Amino acid sequence: MGTALVAVAYIPQIVHLIKQHCAYGISIKAWAIWFIAAMLMLPYAIATQATIFVLLLLINGVATAFILVFSYFHQDRFCPKHKIL
């Protein structure tokens, strides 16, 4: 259940980045650290055959990489909702 929640939690951010091209409030450095952390933990999860954690870390890695790439390309763009702030 927790793994499913992790996967679903990324969807709103990814959808917003794709649809609105808006990276308001996203810290590329923080997401990069999350990505590196997931990739550093992945070999241990694989070595210990912790299947659920392997799945979780792969989802984390793919989702954070996606957010990093889109945030980088849209880092100076804001949607109408965030322009008023």
C-alpha positions as MATLAB code, in Angstrom:
seq = 'MGTALVAVAYIPQIVHLIKQHCAYGISIKAWAIWFIAAMLMLPYAIATQATIFVLLLLINGVATAFILVFSYFHQDRFCPKHKIL';
ca = [
       0.000    0.000    0.000;
       2.832    2.384    0.856;
       4.587    1.714   -2.430;
       1.387    2.474   -4.313;
       1.005    5.750   -2.402;
       4.570    6.737   -3.265;
       3.888    6.104   -6.942;
       0.614    8.040   -6.907;
       2.112   10.953   -4.940;
       4.374   11.918   -7.834;
       1.548   12.159  -10.365;
       0.217   15.648   -9.495;
       3.698   17.186   -9.698;
       4.519   15.485  -12.991;
       1.145   16.384  -14.514;
       1.560   20.024  -13.455;
       5.043   20.196  -14.965;
       3.878   18.695  -18.251;
       0.579   20.556  -18.641;
       1.499   23.956  -17.214;
       5.255   24.014  -17.941;
       5.521   25.484  -14.455;
       8.377   24.709  -12.082;
       7.398   27.229   -9.413;
       8.692   26.233   -5.993;
      10.575   23.150   -7.167;
      14.086   22.819   -5.800;
      16.169   21.070   -8.432;
      18.915   20.492   -5.853;
      16.529   18.811   -3.418;
      15.076   16.545   -6.125;
      18.607   15.701   -7.284;
      19.480   14.612   -3.749;
      16.318   12.448   -3.612;
      17.340   10.854   -6.925;
      20.897   10.163   -5.765;
      19.626    8.745   -2.465;
      17.267    6.356   -4.247;
      20.013    5.199   -6.603;
      22.450    4.663   -3.719;
      19.925    2.526   -1.818;
      18.903    0.487   -4.865;
      21.966   -1.836   -4.982;
      21.424   -2.783   -1.335;
      17.754   -3.527   -1.944;
      18.703   -5.681   -4.943;
      21.468   -7.482   -3.019;
      19.121   -8.305   -0.134;
      16.358   -9.328   -2.556;
      13.949   -6.872   -0.952;
      11.581   -6.877   -3.911;
       9.146   -4.280   -2.570;
      11.999   -1.867   -1.850;
      13.535   -2.477   -5.255;
      10.174   -1.569   -6.773;
       9.823    1.471   -4.522;
      13.310    2.748   -5.337;
      12.817    2.196   -9.065;
       9.567    4.174   -8.936;
      11.347    6.862   -6.904;
      14.222    6.973   -9.359;
      12.083    7.204  -12.475;
       9.681    9.750  -10.994;
      12.388   11.975   -9.544;
      14.384   11.827  -12.774;
      11.262   12.847  -14.678;
      10.634   15.755  -12.285;
      14.289   16.805  -12.479;
      14.322   16.886  -16.273;
      11.049   18.766  -16.616;
      11.926   21.155  -13.780;
      15.243   21.934  -15.423;
      13.650   22.745  -18.766;
      10.837   24.769  -17.194;
      12.770   26.345  -14.311;
      12.054   29.933  -15.371;
       8.431   29.369  -16.365;
       5.370   29.849  -14.211;
       1.730   29.055  -14.796;
      -0.906   31.806  -14.422;
      -1.732   30.585  -10.916;
       1.843   31.178   -9.708;
       2.492   34.418  -11.609;
       0.292   36.343   -9.186;
       2.380   35.344   -6.170;
];
